Amino acid sequence: MKIRYDRDTCIGMFQCVDEWDAFEKNLDDGKADLAGAEEVEDGVFEVEVPEDEEFDAEFSARVCPVDAIELYDDDGEQVV
């Protein structure tokens, strides 16, 4: 699985931080950071989700109030 995170869309509610440890609060910017992610487009980050963290990653995407987080399965289909 892969998480795709649009940091520019993030409004800093930090609900994702409560659900998955890979998201961290960046209080200076008022947005979340995705640890270990690679910037694939301007302001858009992706990271592979470890198998034992897929449940938490899915919930981090589901709780985002502005849909800044997308989750894709191994076939590239969007799950959330």
ChimeraX commands (.cxc) that place a marker at each C-alpha (Angstrom):
marker #1 position 0.00,0.00,0.00 radius 0.5
marker #1 position 0.99,3.57,-0.59 radius 0.5
marker #1 position -0.08,6.85,1.02 radius 0.5
marker #1 position -0.26,10.00,-1.08 radius 0.5
marker #1 position -0.39,13.21,0.95 radius 0.5
marker #1 position -1.15,16.66,-0.46 radius 0.5
marker #1 position 0.47,18.94,2.10 radius 0.5
marker #1 position -0.83,22.11,0.43 radius 0.5
marker #1 position -4.41,20.92,1.02 radius 0.5
marker #1 position -3.74,20.17,4.70 radius 0.5
marker #1 position -5.39,22.61,7.11 radius 0.5
marker #1 position -3.56,21.43,10.23 radius 0.5
marker #1 position -6.31,19.65,12.17 radius 0.5
marker #1 position -3.73,16.91,12.92 radius 0.5
marker #1 position -6.34,14.14,13.06 radius 0.5
marker #1 position -4.00,12.02,10.94 radius 0.5
marker #1 position -1.32,12.37,13.63 radius 0.5
marker #1 position -3.66,10.75,16.16 radius 0.5
marker #1 position -4.25,7.77,13.85 radius 0.5
marker #1 position -0.82,6.94,12.41 radius 0.5
marker #1 position 2.65,7.56,13.82 radius 0.5
marker #1 position 4.09,8.36,10.38 radius 0.5
marker #1 position 2.29,11.70,10.48 radius 0.5
marker #1 position 3.91,14.31,12.71 radius 0.5
marker #1 position 2.77,17.76,13.82 radius 0.5
marker #1 position 4.68,20.65,12.30 radius 0.5
marker #1 position 3.46,23.53,14.45 radius 0.5
marker #1 position 5.72,26.03,12.70 radius 0.5
marker #1 position 3.93,25.44,9.38 radius 0.5
marker #1 position 0.56,24.49,10.88 radius 0.5
marker #1 position 0.51,21.30,8.81 radius 0.5
marker #1 position 1.33,17.64,9.24 radius 0.5
marker #1 position 4.55,16.12,7.92 radius 0.5
marker #1 position 4.72,12.56,6.59 radius 0.5
marker #1 position 7.92,10.93,7.86 radius 0.5
marker #1 position 10.05,9.17,5.27 radius 0.5
marker #1 position 7.95,10.41,2.35 radius 0.5
marker #1 position 9.31,11.45,-1.01 radius 0.5
marker #1 position 8.02,14.61,-2.70 radius 0.5
marker #1 position 6.66,13.41,-6.06 radius 0.5
marker #1 position 5.06,16.69,-7.11 radius 0.5
marker #1 position 5.17,20.17,-5.63 radius 0.5
marker #1 position 3.67,19.74,-2.15 radius 0.5
marker #1 position 2.61,16.12,-2.77 radius 0.5
marker #1 position 4.36,13.33,-0.86 radius 0.5
marker #1 position 4.23,9.54,-1.11 radius 0.5
marker #1 position 5.44,6.72,1.11 radius 0.5
marker #1 position 5.02,2.96,1.13 radius 0.5
marker #1 position 3.00,1.70,4.08 radius 0.5
marker #1 position 4.48,-1.19,6.06 radius 0.5
marker #1 position 2.10,-4.16,6.20 radius 0.5
marker #1 position 1.72,-3.98,9.97 radius 0.5
marker #1 position 0.69,-0.31,9.73 radius 0.5
marker #1 position -1.93,-0.53,6.97 radius 0.5
marker #1 position -4.89,-0.29,9.35 radius 0.5
marker #1 position -3.56,2.88,10.99 radius 0.5
marker #1 position -2.64,4.39,7.62 radius 0.5
marker #1 position -6.15,3.77,6.32 radius 0.5
marker #1 position -7.70,5.51,9.31 radius 0.5
marker #1 position -5.36,8.48,8.91 radius 0.5
marker #1 position -6.72,8.91,5.39 radius 0.5
marker #1 position -10.33,8.43,6.44 radius 0.5
marker #1 position -10.24,11.06,9.21 radius 0.5
marker #1 position -8.72,13.86,7.13 radius 0.5
marker #1 position -11.44,16.53,6.94 radius 0.5
marker #1 position -10.16,17.93,3.62 radius 0.5
marker #1 position -9.21,14.67,1.87 radius 0.5
marker #1 position -5.52,15.59,1.70 radius 0.5
marker #1 position -4.57,11.92,2.21 radius 0.5
marker #1 position -5.19,9.14,-0.30 radius 0.5
marker #1 position -4.46,5.44,0.18 radius 0.5
marker #1 position -3.68,3.13,-2.74 radius 0.5
marker #1 position -3.48,-0.67,-2.74 radius 0.5
marker #1 position -0.63,-2.61,-4.32 radius 0.5
marker #1 position -2.44,-2.62,-7.68 radius 0.5
marker #1 position -2.60,1.18,-7.71 radius 0.5
marker #1 position -6.33,1.34,-7.01 radius 0.5
marker #1 position -7.45,4.09,-4.65 radius 0.5
marker #1 position -8.84,2.64,-1.41 radius 0.5
marker #1 position -9.47,5.93,0.40 radius 0.5
marker link #1:1,2 radius 0.2
marker link #1:2,3 radius 0.2
marker link #1:3,4 radius 0.2
marker link #1:4,5 radius 0.2
marker link #1:5,6 radius 0.2
marker link #1:6,7 radius 0.2
marker link #1:7,8 radius 0.2
marker link #1:8,9 radius 0.2
marker link #1:9,10 radius 0.2
marker link #1:10,11 radius 0.2
marker link #1:11,12 radius 0.2
marker link #1:12,13 radius 0.2
marker link #1:13,14 radius 0.2
marker link #1:14,15 radius 0.2
marker link #1:15,16 radius 0.2
marker link #1:16,17 radius 0.2
marker link #1:17,18 radius 0.2
marker link #1:18,19 radius 0.2
marker link #1:19,20 radius 0.2
marker link #1:20,21 radius 0.2
marker link #1:21,22 radius 0.2
marker link #1:22,23 radius 0.2
marker link #1:23,24 radius 0.2
marker link #1:24,25 radius 0.2
marker link #1:25,26 radius 0.2
marker link #1:26,27 radius 0.2
marker link #1:27,28 radius 0.2
marker link #1:28,29 radius 0.2
marker link #1:29,30 radius 0.2
marker link #1:30,31 radius 0.2
marker link #1:31,32 radius 0.2
marker link #1:32,33 radius 0.2
marker link #1:33,34 radius 0.2
marker link #1:34,35 radius 0.2
marker link #1:35,36 radius 0.2
marker link #1:36,37 radius 0.2
marker link #1:37,38 radius 0.2
marker link #1:38,39 radius 0.2
marker link #1:39,40 radius 0.2
marker link #1:40,41 radius 0.2
marker link #1:41,42 radius 0.2
marker link #1:42,43 radius 0.2
marker link #1:43,44 radius 0.2
marker link #1:44,45 radius 0.2
marker link #1:45,46 radius 0.2
marker link #1:46,47 radius 0.2
marker link #1:47,48 radius 0.2
marker link #1:48,49 radius 0.2
marker link #1:49,50 radius 0.2
marker link #1:50,51 radius 0.2
marker link #1:51,52 radius 0.2
marker link #1:52,53 radius 0.2
marker link #1:53,54 radius 0.2
marker link #1:54,55 radius 0.2
marker link #1:55,56 radius 0.2
marker link #1:56,57 radius 0.2
marker link #1:57,58 radius 0.2
marker link #1:58,59 radius 0.2
marker link #1:59,60 radius 0.2
marker link #1:60,61 radius 0.2
marker link #1:61,62 radius 0.2
marker link #1:62,63 radius 0.2
marker link #1:63,64 radius 0.2
marker link #1:64,65 radius 0.2
marker link #1:65,66 radius 0.2
marker link #1:66,67 radius 0.2
marker link #1:67,68 radius 0.2
marker link #1:68,69 radius 0.2
marker link #1:69,70 radius 0.2
marker link #1:70,71 radius 0.2
marker link #1:71,72 radius 0.2
marker link #1:72,73 radius 0.2
marker link #1:73,74 radius 0.2
marker link #1:74,75 radius 0.2
marker link #1:75,76 radius 0.2
marker link #1:76,77 radius 0.2
marker link #1:77,78 radius 0.2
marker link #1:78,79 radius 0.2
marker link #1:79,80 radius 0.2
view
